[in-house]
Amino acid sequence: MLFKFCIMGSFFSIFRSNKTKDRQPAALSWDRESQCITRPHTNEAKTGRHTGTTVNLVLLGMAGTGKSASGNTILGQKLFVSRPSSTPVTTKCQNVQTEINGVDVNVIDTPDIFDDDIAPSVRGKHVKRCKQLCESGPCVYVLVMHVSRFTDGERDIMEKLEKAFGREVRGRTIILFTRGNDLQQAGMGLEDFLHSCQPDLKKMVEKCGNRCVLFENNKSGPDQVEKLMKVLNTILKDQKNL
């Protein structure tokens, strides 16, 4: 089983990042056909029905919401760069291919395309690249948001998402709230939070068919990812029945 790591960046940066890992780096090889760097998957995949189709999982959201960290949680390894920073860390679309519960998944991490200060040409370049990475199969969008913070820039984020990827995007979007420990410390569950959240956020959740999951990216274990995959499979089933 292989991880495929595809990024518009330096090949040698992959090797430098491996040196910082606590575990022994796995051997890397260059796949000429796919133009990707591949590495063995060190986690044993759970048994499941293999669909034969690659599902594209696109992580979207504003800078600092935890897109890259959530991608690493989904992958079970730290392959996307994620660190505290006052400036955006992810500046290019990048993707890692893996298998989750028998399903081939292409996890795509993206820069912030919703910032109004970004030049339209730069935003268009990111959107175009993201669409190119989604050509392998059906696409599910994961809108990553900080559970303890709802900013003015996020109030019209669904409209921006539809402008970039088309109106049908709302039927394929899951809202992923990060920093689940914030709710736990407040003695709240996700349903409690959604019941008491701001009206504009409620409207956004409703536009996405109330499809929400909660992640704590400092927590290990498969439960969070399995909940996400369950919602993802529901979207794919609904799209197939259209």
C-alpha positions in Angstrom: 0.0 0.0 0.0 1.4 3.4 -0.9 1.1 7.0 0.1 1.4 9.3 -2.9 2.6 12.8 -2.1 2.2 15.3 -4.9 3.2 18.9 -4.4 4.3 21.7 -6.6 7.5 22.2 -4.6 11.0 21.0 -4.2 11.6 17.3 -4.3 14.4 17.7 -1.8 12.2 19.3 0.8 10.5 16.0 1.2 13.8 14.5 2.3 14.5 17.3 4.7 11.2 16.9 6.4 11.8 13.2 6.9 14.9 13.9 8.9 12.8 15.7 11.5 10.5 12.7 12.1 11.0 10.6 15.2 10.5 7.4 13.3 12.9 6.0 10.7 12.0 7.6 7.4 10.4 5.2 4.9 12.1 4.8 1.5 10.9 7.3 -1.1 10.6 6.7 -4.9 9.6 8.7 -7.9 6.5 7.5 -9.8 7.2 8.5 -13.4 3.7 7.8 -14.6 1.9 9.9 -12.0 4.8 12.4 -11.4 4.4 11.9 -7.7 6.6 11.0 -4.8 5.5 7.7 -3.2 6.1 6.3 0.2 4.8 3.1 1.9 1.8 3.5 4.2 3.0 2.6 7.7 -0.5 2.2 9.1 -2.3 -1.0 8.4 -5.6 -0.1 6.6 -8.8 -1.5 8.0 -10.7 -4.0 6.0 -13.5 -2.6 3.8 -15.0 -2.7 0.4 -12.8 -1.3 -2.2 -14.7 0.9 -4.7 -12.0 1.1 -7.3 -12.6 4.8 -7.6 -10.5 7.6 -6.1 -12.5 10.0 -4.0 -11.1 13.5 -3.8 -11.3 15.2 -0.4 -10.7 18.9 -0.7 -9.8 20.8 2.5 -10.9 24.4 2.3 -11.1 27.3 4.7 -9.5 30.4 5.9 -5.9 30.5 7.1 -5.3 29.3 10.6 -8.4 27.1 10.9 -6.5 23.9 10.9 -6.8 22.6 7.3 -3.3 21.0 7.2 -3.6 19.6 10.7 -6.9 18.1 9.8 -5.4 16.6 6.7 -2.7 15.0 8.8 -5.4 13.6 11.1 -7.2 12.0 8.2 -4.0 10.5 6.8 -2.8 9.3 10.2 0.6 10.9 9.6 2.1 14.3 9.6 2.7 14.8 5.8 1.3 18.3 5.4 3.2 21.2 7.0 1.3 22.5 10.0 2.6 24.9 12.6 1.6 28.0 14.5 2.3 31.1 12.4 1.1 34.7 12.0 1.2 34.2 8.2 -0.3 31.5 6.0 1.8 28.3 6.1 0.2 26.6 3.1 0.8 28.6 -0.1 0.2 26.0 -2.8 -2.3 23.2 -3.4 -0.8 19.8 -2.4 -2.2 16.3 -2.1 -1.5 12.9 -0.6 -3.2 9.7 -1.8 -4.0 7.0 0.7 -6.6 4.3 1.4 -9.1 4.6 4.2 -11.4 1.7 5.1 -10.9 0.2 1.6 -11.6 3.5 -0.2 -8.9 5.3 -2.2 -8.8 8.9 -1.0 -6.9 11.8 -2.5 -6.6 14.4 0.3 -6.0 17.8 -1.1 -4.8 20.7 1.1 -5.3 24.2 -0.1 -4.2 27.7 0.7 -6.7 30.3 1.9 -8.7 31.2 -1.3 -11.3 33.2 0.7 -9.2 36.1 1.8 -10.4 39.3 0.2 -6.9 40.7 0.1 -5.7 37.9 -2.3 -5.4 39.1 -5.9 -8.1 37.5 -8.2 -5.3 36.1 -10.5 -3.7 34.3 -7.5 -7.1 33.0 -6.3 -7.9 31.8 -9.8 -4.6 30.0 -10.0 -5.2 28.1 -6.8 -8.8 27.2 -7.8 -7.6 25.9 -11.2 -4.9 23.8 -9.6 -7.3 22.4 -7.1 -9.7 21.4 -9.9 -6.8 19.7 -11.8 -6.1 17.6 -8.7 -9.8 16.6 -8.5 -9.9 15.1 -12.0 -9.4 11.5 -10.9 -12.9 11.0 -9.5 -15.8 12.3 -7.4 -15.1 15.3 -5.2 -16.2 16.1 -1.6 -15.4 19.5 -0.1 -14.5 19.8 3.6 -14.9 23.3 4.9 -12.6 23.6 7.9 -13.6 26.1 10.6 -12.4 26.9 14.1 -15.2 25.9 16.5 -14.5 28.7 18.9 -14.2 31.4 16.3 -16.6 32.7 13.6 -15.2 35.6 11.7 -16.8 38.3 9.4 -14.8 36.8 6.5 -16.5 33.5 7.0 -20.1 34.8 6.9 -20.2 34.7 3.1 -17.8 31.8 2.6 -20.4 29.6 1.0 -21.1 32.2 -1.7 -17.4 32.4 -2.4 -17.2 28.6 -2.5 -20.0 28.4 -5.0 -18.5 31.1 -7.1 -15.2 29.1 -7.3 -16.5 25.6 -7.7 -20.2 25.9 -8.8 -23.5 26.0 -7.1 -23.7 22.2 -6.7 -20.8 22.4 -4.2 -23.2 22.8 -1.3 -24.5 19.3 -1.9 -21.0 18.0 -1.6 -19.7 20.0 1.4 -19.0 18.8 4.9 -18.2 21.4 7.6 -15.3 20.2 9.8 -15.0 22.1 13.1 -11.5 21.9 14.7 -10.4 22.3 18.3 -12.9 19.9 19.7 -11.3 20.1 23.1 -12.7 23.7 23.4 -16.2 22.2 23.5 -15.2 19.4 25.8 -13.7 21.9 28.3 -17.0 23.8 28.2 -19.0 20.7 28.8 -20.6 20.9 25.3 -21.1 18.5 22.5 -21.3 19.3 18.8 -25.2 19.3 18.9 -25.1 21.7 21.8 -22.8 24.0 20.0 -24.9 24.0 16.8 -28.0 24.7 18.7 -26.5 27.9 20.3 -24.3 29.2 17.6 -24.7 32.4 15.7 -27.6 32.6 13.2 -25.3 33.1 10.2 -23.4 30.0 11.1 -26.6 28.0 11.5 -27.7 29.1 8.0 -24.3 28.0 6.6 -24.7 24.6 8.3 -28.2 24.2 6.8 -26.9 25.1 3.3 -24.6 22.1 3.7 -27.4 19.8 4.7 -26.4 19.9 8.4 -23.3 17.7 7.5 -20.8 18.5 10.3 -18.0 16.7 12.1 -15.8 17.7 15.0 -12.0 17.1 15.1 -9.5 17.5 17.8 -6.2 17.3 15.8 -4.1 16.7 18.9 -6.0 13.5 19.5 -5.0 10.2 18.0 -7.4 7.4 17.1 -9.6 6.5 14.1 -13.0 7.6 15.5 -12.9 11.1 14.1 -11.9 9.9 10.6 -14.5 7.2 10.6 -17.2 9.7 11.3 -16.0 11.9 8.5 -15.9 8.9 6.1 -19.4 8.0 7.1 -20.7 11.4 6.1 -18.5 11.3 2.9 -20.1 8.0 1.9 -23.6 9.4 2.4 -22.7 12.2 0.0 -21.4 9.8 -2.6 -24.5 7.6 -2.3 -26.8 10.6 -2.6 -24.9 11.8 -5.7 -25.1 8.4 -7.3 -28.9 8.3 -6.8 -29.4 11.7 -8.6 
